[in-house]
Amino acid sequence: MTDNNLYYSDEDTDIDSNISNLYERHRIVVDKGQGLMRIDKYLTNLLGGVSRTRFQNAADFGFITVNGNTVKSSYRVKPLDEIVISLETPPGDYTIVAQDIPLTVVFEDNDIMVVNKPPDMVVHPGVGNLDGTLLNAIAWHLKDNPMFDVNNPRLGLVHRIDKDTSGLILIAKNEYAKSFLGKQFQDKTTQRTYNALAWGTIKDDIGTINGALARNPKDRMQFCVFSEDENPMAKHAVTHYRVLKRFKYTTLVECNLETGRTHQIRVHLKHIGHTLFNDERYGGNEILFGERTSKYKQFVNNCFEVCPRQALHAKTLGFVHPTTCEEMFFDSQLPEDFQNLINKWENYSTR
């Protein structure tokens, strides 16, 4: 039996944009009557439409586990084995064409690119966003590279962030790099921090938010924190945070993701009573803390206009290079809209 669950998205995936996940996860429990068989052959027979070579490659990079342990493609399945396999998703329904769109490349070599995505840019074509995406820009940037096909799901995005979140994204130029880096994201060995402006004064200088996430049954476009008893479908999620600066009625925090669930930072901050500033989906585009004066209301509305999106930036990214095995780490400046927002709150708080 199989449990096909899409997974492996960064915490802040914009579900409005209908971006397909980069990997799909299959959970399989082998039948009681199953005879011994190589796992690559077993999976090929069970999951039609996927080549045996693809399963062999997945095993080589540690994307197949049996009873919690990684196995090689020569492993012979036994009755009641629990198999978990992660595969890149097949190409979607949207053909990505090269478009001459400005692209901020932080680092590039023969294997990878690190790009600083601006706000208001979707990473992948989807319903309502058929072009003008980050992948359209990458296709143009690499149009003279005969080894790179932006429509090949085994290349390209290693992870993603949503339209309204700015910051660093990692791109793989070849299949080996994609698998090598994808394994690091799956094993949670990458280093990623986000800067976020939250409503209210967060009391503790450092903290951890531990709350499983699942879709809000009253609004499918939102996620909520649940206990395992409340919702067995809720996925374990942990966010560590550190206060960078407190303003009057808002707090700038650094968030470190231990897990990477959809909307994780946004939901966790709301869960502790400090919704992300100007996060429309979760009510952060209303005045949640502060004064009732018309002057304060005008100030906050000006802040919404200065940064007309959720105040979230993927600031740092660390990983091991797929070829050199060098530990790489990148930091990025806050984009202009976010920095201007911080400046306004700082000026307001010191007056």
DASUL-V280066 format. One record per pair of residues at least 12 apart in sequence whose ideal C-beta (glycine too) atoms are under 10 Angstrom apart, sorted by sequence separation. I is the first residue (numbers start at 1). GAP is how many residues later the second one is. If there is no record, write none. Layout:
# DASUL-V280066
I,GAP
I,GAP
This chain:
# DASUL-V280066
9,12
10,12
30,12
34,12
40,12
43,12
44,12
59,12
60,12
66,12
71,12
103,12
104,12
120,12
121,12
122,12
123,12
124,12
138,12
139,12
157,12
158,12
159,12
170,12
212,12
213,12
214,12
223,12
225,12
241,12
242,12
253,12
267,12
270,12
287,12
288,12
317,12
318,12
8,13
9,13
40,13
42,13
43,13
59,13
60,13
67,13
103,13
104,13
121,13
122,13
137,13
142,13
157,13
158,13
211,13
212,13
213,13
241,13
242,13
255,13
263,13
266,13
269,13
270,13
275,13
287,13
316,13
317,13
318,13
6,14
7,14
8,14
9,14
28,14
38,14
40,14
41,14
59,14
67,14
68,14
70,14
103,14
104,14
122,14
123,14
136,14
142,14
157,14
158,14
170,14
211,14
212,14
217,14
223,14
239,14
240,14
241,14
242,14
255,14
265,14
267,14
270,14
274,14
275,14
286,14
287,14
316,14
317,14
6,15
7,15
8,15
28,15
31,15
40,15
43,15
58,15
59,15
66,15
67,15
103,15
121,15
123,15
135,15
156,15
157,15
170,15
210,15
211,15
212,15
240,15
241,15
266,15
267,15
269,15
273,15
274,15
285,15
315,15
316,15
317,15
5,16
6,16
7,16
8,16
30,16
39,16
40,16
43,16
56,16
57,16
59,16
66,16
67,16
68,16
102,16
118,16
121,16
135,16
155,16
156,16
209,16
211,16
212,16
214,16
215,16
239,16
240,16
253,16
263,16
266,16
273,16
287,16
315,16
316,16
6,17
7,17
8,17
26,17
38,17
39,17
40,17
56,17
65,17
66,17
67,17
117,17
138,17
139,17
155,17
156,17
214,17
239,17
240,17
287,17
315,17
6,18
7,18
28,18
38,18
40,18
55,18
56,18
65,18
66,18
103,18
138,18
154,18
155,18
212,18
213,18
214,18
215,18
238,18
239,18
240,18
251,18
263,18
266,18
270,18
286,18
314,18
315,18
5,19
6,19
28,19
40,19
64,19
65,19
66,19
102,19
115,19
138,19
155,19
158,19
212,19
214,19
215,19
238,19
239,19
263,19
285,19
313,19
315,19
4,20
5,20
26,20
39,20
53,20
64,20
65,20
101,20
117,20
154,20
155,20
158,20
170,20
212,20
213,20
214,20
237,20
238,20
239,20
284,20
313,20
4,21
5,21
26,21
43,21
52,21
63,21
64,21
65,21
135,21
150,21
154,21
157,21
158,21
212,21
213,21
214,21
237,21
238,21
253,21
255,21
313,21
3,22
4,22
5,22
63,22
64,22
115,22
134,22
135,22
152,22
154,22
155,22
156,22
158,22
159,22
170,22
212,22
213,22
236,22
237,22
239,22
278,22
313,22
3,23
4,23
63,23
64,23
115,23
134,23
148,23
152,23
154,23
155,23
158,23
159,23
211,23
212,23
213,23
214,23
236,23
237,23
238,23
251,23
253,23
277,23
285,23
311,23
315,23
2,24
3,24
4,24
26,24
40,24
62,24
63,24
148,24
154,24
158,24
168,24
212,24
213,24
235,24
237,24
241,24
250,24
280,24
285,24
313,24
2,25
3,25
39,25
61,25
63,25
113,25
135,25
148,25
153,25
154,25
157,25
159,25
167,25
168,25
211,25
212,25
236,25
237,25
239,25
252,25
278,25
285,25
313,25
1,26
2,26
3,26
59,26
115,26
134,26
147,26
148,26
152,26
158,26
159,26
167,26
168,26
210,26
211,26
212,26
235,26
237,26
238,26
239,26
251,26
277,26
278,26
284,26
311,26
312,26
313,26
1,27
2,27
39,27
58,27
134,27
147,27
158,27
167,27
210,27
211,27
234,27
235,27
237,27
241,27
250,27
277,27
278,27
284,27
311,27
1,28
58,28
96,28
97,28
113,28
145,28
147,28
154,28
166,28
167,28
209,28
210,28
211,28
237,28
239,28
241,28
249,28
278,28
280,28
282,28
307,28
309,28
1,29
58,29
96,29
113,29
134,29
142,29
165,29
166,29
209,29
210,29
235,29
239,29
278,29
280,29
281,29
307,29
308,29
309,29
1,30
43,30
55,30
57,30
58,30
94,30
95,30
101,30
133,30
141,30
208,30
209,30
210,30
237,30
238,30
239,30
277,30
278,30
279,30
280,30
306,30
307,30
311,30
46,31
57,31
94,31
101,31
103,31
138,31
142,31
159,31
161,31
165,31
208,31
209,31
237,31
241,31
278,31
279,31
306,31
307,31
311,31
39,32
40,32
41,32
55,32
92,32
93,32
94,32
99,32
101,32
105,32
124,32
158,32
207,32
208,32
209,32
239,32
277,32
278,32
279,32
305,32
306,32
307,32
309,32
39,33
40,33
42,33
54,33
92,33
93,33
94,33
97,33
99,33
101,33
103,33
104,33
105,33
108,33
123,33
124,33
138,33
159,33
161,33
207,33
208,33
239,33
241,33
277,33
278,33
279,33
306,33
307,33
308,33
38,34
39,34
40,34
42,34
43,34
54,34
92,34
93,34
96,34
97,34
99,34
101,34
103,34
108,34
123,34
129,34
206,34
207,34
237,34
276,34
277,34
278,34
306,34
307,34
311,34
38,35
39,35
40,35
41,35
42,35
50,35
94,35
95,35
96,35
101,35
102,35
103,35
110,35
113,35
134,35
138,35
206,35
207,35
275,35
276,35
277,35
306,35
307,35
30,36
38,36
39,36
41,36
94,36
99,36
100,36
101,36
105,36
123,36
124,36
135,36
205,36
206,36
207,36
276,36
305,36
306,36
38,37
39,37
46,37
50,37
94,37
96,37
98,37
99,37
100,37
101,37
103,37
110,37
123,37
134,37
204,37
205,37
206,37
303,37
304,37
306,37
307,37
25,38
26,38
28,38
37,38
38,38
39,38
47,38
97,38
98,38
99,38
101,38
102,38
103,38
122,38
123,38
204,38
205,38
223,38
249,38
250,38
251,38
303,38
306,38
37,39
38,39
42,39
94,39
96,39
97,39
98,39
99,39
101,39
102,39
103,39
123,39
202,39
204,39
205,39
223,39
224,39
249,39
250,39
302,39
303,39
23,40
36,40
37,40
43,40
47,40
50,40
96,40
98,40
99,40
100,40
101,40
121,40
122,40
123,40
202,40
203,40
223,40
249,40
250,40
35,41
36,41
37,41
42,41
49,41
94,41
98,41
99,41
100,41
121,41
122,41
202,41
205,41
222,41
223,41
248,41
249,41
303,41
35,42
36,42
39,42
43,42
96,42
97,42
98,42
115,42
119,42
121,42
122,42
123,42
201,42
221,42
225,42
248,42
249,42
302,42
303,42
4,43
34,43
35,43
36,43
96,43
97,43
98,43
100,43
113,43
117,43
119,43
120,43
121,43
196,43
198,43
203,43
223,43
224,43
225,43
248,43
269,43
2,44
34,44
35,44
39,44
43,44
98,44
117,44
119,44
120,44
121,44
202,44
222,44
223,44
266,44
300,44
2,45
34,45
98,45
117,45
119,45
120,45
121,45
194,45
196,45
198,45
201,45
222,45
223,45
225,45
265,45
299,45
300,45
303,45
31,46
33,46
34,46
39,46
112,46
117,46
119,46
120,46
123,46
200,46
201,46
207,46
209,46
213,46
224,46
225,46
266,46
299,46
302,46
30,47
32,47
34,47
119,47
193,47
194,47
197,47
201,47
206,47
212,47
214,47
215,47
223,47
224,47
225,47
249,47
265,47
30,48
31,48
32,48
117,48
118,48
119,48
193,48
196,48
197,48
201,48
202,48
203,48
205,48
206,48
208,48
210,48
213,48
214,48
215,48
222,48
248,48
299,48
300,48
28,49
30,49
31,49
117,49
118,49
193,49
195,49
200,49
201,49
202,49
209,49
210,49
212,49
213,49
299,49
29,50
30,50
31,50
116,50
117,50
188,50
197,50
199,50
200,50
201,50
202,50
208,50
211,50
213,50
249,50
250,50
29,51
30,51
116,51
117,51
199,51
200,51
202,51
213,51
216,51
249,51
29,52
30,52
98,52
115,52
116,52
117,52
198,52
199,52
296,52
28,53
29,53
30,53
96,53
97,53
115,53
116,53
197,53
198,53
211,53
214,53
250,53
28,54
29,54
96,54
97,54
114,54
115,54
197,54
198,54
213,54
27,55
28,55
95,55
96,55
114,55
115,55
196,55
197,55
198,55
209,55
213,55
27,56
28,56
95,56
113,56
114,56
115,56
196,56
197,56
209,56
211,56
26,57
27,57
28,57
94,57
113,57
114,57
195,57
196,57
198,57
211,57
255,57
257,57
26,58
27,58
91,58
112,58
113,58
195,58
196,58
209,58
210,58
213,58
223,58
224,58
290,58
25,59
26,59
92,59
112,59
113,59
194,59
195,59
196,59
209,59
222,59
223,59
252,59
255,59
25,60
26,60
91,60
96,60
111,60
112,60
113,60
194,60
195,60
208,60
209,60
211,60
221,60
222,60
255,60
256,60
24,61
25,61
26,61
91,61
92,61
107,61
111,61
112,61
193,61
194,61
210,61
211,61
222,61
250,61
254,61
277,61
23,62
24,62
25,62
91,62
106,62
111,62
112,62
193,62
194,62
209,62
219,62
254,62
23,63
24,63
90,63
91,63
106,63
107,63
108,63
110,63
111,63
192,63
193,63
194,63
209,63
278,63
22,64
23,64
24,64
88,64
89,64
90,64
104,64
106,64
109,64
110,64
113,64
192,64
193,64
277,64
23,65
24,65
88,65
108,65
111,65
112,65
191,65
192,65
207,65
209,65
22,66
23,66
24,66
87,66
88,66
105,66
111,66
112,66
191,66
216,66
21,67
22,67
87,67
88,67
110,67
111,67
190,67
198,67
202,67
21,68
88,68
109,68
112,68
192,68
198,68
204,68
277,68
20,69
111,69
112,69
188,69
196,69
200,69
203,69
20,70
111,70
188,70
190,70
194,70
196,70
199,70
202,70
20,71
188,71
194,71
198,71
199,71
202,71
203,71
20,72
188,72
197,72
198,72
200,72
202,72
19,73
20,73
196,73
200,73
201,73
18,74
20,74
186,74
198,74
199,74
200,74
185,75
198,75
199,75
200,75
18,76
198,76
199,76
197,77
198,77
199,77
200,77
8,78
196,78
198,78
199,78
7,79
197,79
198,79
199,79
8,80
196,80
197,80
199,80
2,81
3,81
8,81
196,81
197,81
198,81
197,82
252,82
2,83
6,83
196,83
199,84
199,85
198,86
252,86
88,87
197,87
199,87
199,88
200,88
201,88
199,89
200,89
252,89
88,90
198,90
199,90
200,90
252,90
88,91
198,91
199,91
250,91
250,92
252,93
88,94
251,94
252,94
247,95
250,95
86,96
249,96
57,97
86,97
245,97
247,97
248,97
244,98
247,98
248,98
250,98
246,99
247,99
249,99
250,99
54,100
86,100
162,100
165,100
245,100
247,100
248,100
249,100
159,101
162,101
165,101
245,101
247,101
248,101
22,102
247,102
248,102
19,103
246,103
247,103
248,103
18,104
19,104
20,104
162,104
245,104
17,105
19,105
20,105
16,106
17,106
18,106
19,106
20,106
197,106
17,107
18,107
19,107
14,108
17,108
18,108
19,108
14,109
17,109
18,109
13,110
16,110
17,110
18,110
19,110
197,110
16,111
17,111
18,111
14,112
16,112
17,112
199,112
10,113
16,113
70,113
197,113
198,113
19,114
61,114
164,114
196,114
197,114
198,114
14,115
61,115
164,115
196,115
197,115
17,116
19,116
60,116
63,116
164,116
195,116
196,116
197,116
61,117
62,117
164,117
195,117
196,117
57,118
61,118
62,118
194,118
195,118
57,119
60,119
61,119
63,119
194,119
195,119
196,119
62,120
63,120
193,120
194,120
195,120
58,121
61,121
62,121
193,121
194,121
195,121
57,122
61,122
192,122
193,122
194,122
63,123
192,123
193,123
62,124
192,124
193,124
61,125
62,125
191,125
192,125
193,125
191,126
192,126
190,127
191,127
192,127
190,128
191,128
189,129
190,129
23,130
189,130
190,130
22,131
189,131
20,133
22,134
184,134
185,134
22,135
184,135
22,136
23,136
184,136
191,136
22,137
183,137
191,137
195,137
197,137
19,138
22,138
181,138
184,138
191,138
193,138
21,139
180,139
181,139
183,139
191,139
195,139
180,140
181,140
182,140
19,141
180,141
181,141
197,141
180,142
196,142
17,143
19,143
166,143
179,143
180,143
195,143
19,144
164,144
165,144
166,144
177,144
178,144
197,144
17,145
164,145
165,145
166,145
167,145
168,145
169,145
177,145
180,145
197,145
13,146
14,146
16,146
17,146
163,146
164,146
165,146
166,146
167,146
168,146
176,146
177,146
13,147
14,147
15,147
16,147
17,147
162,147
163,147
164,147
165,147
166,147
167,147
168,147
170,147
176,147
195,147
12,148
13,148
14,148
16,148
162,148
164,148
165,148
166,148
167,148
168,148
169,148
174,148
197,148
10,149
12,149
13,149
14,149
165,149
166,149
167,149
168,149
170,149
173,149
174,149
8,150
9,150
10,150
11,150
12,150
13,150
14,150
162,150
167,150
168,150
172,150
8,151
9,151
10,151
11,151
12,151
14,151
161,151
8,152
9,152
10,152
12,152
13,152
161,152
9,153
12,153
161,153
11,154
160,154
10,155
12,155
159,155
22,156
10,157
159,158
170,158
10,159
23,159
22,160
159,160
170,160
25,161
158,161
23,162
168,162
22,163
23,163
168,163
168,164
167,165
166,166
167,167
166,168
167,168
166,169
166,170
166,171
167,171
166,172
8,174
10,175
8,177
8,178
7,179
11,181
10,182
12,182
11,183
10,184
12,184
119,188
120,188
119,189
120,189
119,190
119,191
119,192
119,193
119,194
117,196
116,197
117,197
116,198
116,199
15,200
116,201
11,202
114,203
15,205
16,205
114,205
15,206
14,207
15,207
112,207
15,208
112,209
107,210
111,210
112,210
106,211
111,211
112,211
11,212
109,212
111,212
110,213
111,213
109,214
114,214
116,214
109,215
117,215
112,216
114,216
116,216
119,216
116,217
118,217
119,217
120,217
114,218
117,218
118,218
119,218
116,219
118,219
119,219
107,221
107,223
106,224
106,225
11,226
106,226
5,228
7,228
11,228
104,228
5,230
104,231
21,241
11,244
12,245
11,246
10,247
13,247
15,247
11,248
12,248
13,248
14,248
15,248
11,249
12,249
13,249
14,249
10,250
11,250
12,250
13,250
9,251
10,251
11,251
12,251
13,251
8,252
9,252
10,252
11,252
12,252
7,253
9,253
10,253
11,253
12,253
7,254
9,254
10,254
11,254
12,254
7,255
9,255
10,255
11,255
12,255
6,256
11,256
11,257
12,264
16,265
15,266
12,267
14,267
14,296
12,298
12,300
11,301
12,302
11,303
10,304
